[in-house]
Amino acid sequence: MRDPLAEPSDLIRSVSRALRVLESVGRAPKGLTVKQIARRCELTVATTYHLVRTLAYEGYVIRREDGTYIVGLEIADRYRELVTAFRGPAAVGESLRRAAIDTGWSHYLGRFVGGQVAVTAVAEGARSPYLEDMVPGFDEGAHATALGKALLATLTTEQRLRYLREYGMRPFTTATLTTPEAFEADLAAGDRRGMQLELGQFRQGVACAAVLVTPDKDMERRVVLACALPASEMMTSARVVRAKLLTAARAVADGIAADA
């Protein structure tokens, strides 16, 4: 949701409209006609036609034989570039893949992006439940994921409360923590444990653990490492999970430091 009060005085409206068109097309996998796009974006058909033609020329939308438009392949290229930029040095990606192979658990890197908790890299593990939402760029549910908890734990109490007020505490499952008081108590338990943890708070039957990889005064340079596994396995092997996660975190930290 865009904040109308934050609109810059030098906003280029044609660019803003083009992005709204692209977003509308992206949310309609079956495609949209120019008239449908115009209605959804609250634009005139003539304006929409010019915007769509430009986006099609640049490869960001594709016109199908039935006259509808879908997202173009340039979007996939931009996503690959985003994933590469988020992941960082090749050694970091290799450390993630090695940890996923050695443990069978999916591993995730996360950091603050524009002040918001985001997943920045993923290596799928063969024994982990598949979490289709946990992909690079995912920026929801910080209060319900161990990755999000580990990052939010680096903030001051006031900063955390502001974050939770702004982004909310959506109940992903019946176990999700939905009050700041419960969340603060959970983070304190994580600090004592030496890793942040969630059991079925983001997805029923799945557990995640996370540790801080690189602390930094600049919040956008803080990195955390998380892993996901069946909740039943976490309940019997928490110490093993922590030991393996810390080993992987050291390897990731080395990869980041080598590129500095």
Secondary structure, 3 states (H helix, E strand, C coil): CCCHHHCCCCCCHHHHHHHHHHHHHHCCCCCECHHHHHHHHCCCHHHHHHHHHHHHHHCCEEECCCCCEEECHHHHHHHHHHHHHHHCCHHHHHHHHHHHHHHCCEEEEEEEECCEEEEEEEECCCCCCCCCCCCCCCCCCCCCCHHHHHHHCCCCHHHHHHHHHHHCCCCCCCCCCCCHHHHHHHHHHHHHHCCEEEECCCCCCEEEEEEEEECCCCHHHCEEEEEEEEHHHHHHHHHHHHHHHHHHHHHHHHHHHHHC
